[in-house]
Amino acid sequence: MFFASDNWAGAHSKIAERLLAESGGFASAYGTSDLDQRVEAKFAEIFEREVAVFFVATGSAANSLSLASVQKPGGITFCHSEAHVAEDECGSPDFFSAARLATVKGAAGKIDPEALATKIARFPQDAVHHGRAAAVTITQATEIGTVYSLAEIDAIASVAKANGLPLHMDGARFANALVALDASPAEMTWKRGVDILSFGGTKNGCWCAEAIVFFNPEKAKEMHFIRKRAAQLFSKSRFIAAQFDGYFKDNLWLDLARHSNGMADRLRAGIEKAPAARLAWPTISNEVFAIVAKSAAKTAEDKGAKFYEWPIPESQPELVGKDETLIRLVTSFATTETDVTDFLACLA
């Protein structure tokens, strides 16, 4: 019963097999191999337009270097107050971009467009002492399991464009959000006004595969140097390409995301019926947040369940009772129906 994180899951067998198949022989290095180029072309096919693709090792690297590519001296990047870039990346976006993050409030883990416009107005382009607006980033799916609708992305993009700011999307759980919305990759990104995407594969069945995708290749010229300077240009980058090659074949990536979301749906349905638990808020991705009786949580832990206790939102201190705890449960491609059934039995 491993629900601590989709990072805990291993690699899908088809991706592992593809990586093993690539391990023999020789190929040109530093992203110049035939396989690298085929996979870059596959990204263009998936997104229905010419794109520039840069493989990196981690989601933090993808986010940090993406934001570094659009910064200016005194730059400010706007993100949600609970965004991963603000809470869980140890200042790496600030470090690599030499810029600051300014957080914006919003319900359900999503930036409020009006609040964003107000916050951006505090940092005009001639604000020498306070810094100037440089970029906006959103997390899809969000840190609390919610998903921006296409209309909500439109609204954020509208504010960004009105202020001449590029829009970045942190897509560590991109596939989970995509299948939850039943949208195409193009519909959820550049057709909505997204300029740069951190495309995640690691949480959804890869070993170690992330990519930075520019929807206007002309804007990507400096990334070659930014990635190299950040020590993210792999000599044997074909091994990241091989993972994506297996990931995309026969739409495996979408099937894996549908499975993990489906297991989360089972958890949500079971928790709604459980006498010792209830959903903290609605989610549609592979993250579930539940308020559980402390005794039931201990029972689950004693029986081997792995999950994280989650901080109670400052705006809702009354959400959790004295004898209760708030937990996060994350499903993955490797989660089974038995895992879900056994966990729910602990709450009975």
Beta strands, then each sheet from edge to edge (+ up, - down):
strand 1: 52-56
strand 2: 75-80
strand 3: 100-104
strand 4: 132-139
strand 5: 167-171
strand 6: 196-200
strand 7: 210-214
strand 8: 277-279
strand 9: 287-293
strand 10: 308-309
strand 11: 324-330
sheet 1: 1+ 7- 6+ 5+ 4+ 2+ 3+
sheet 2: 8+ 9- 11+ 10-
end
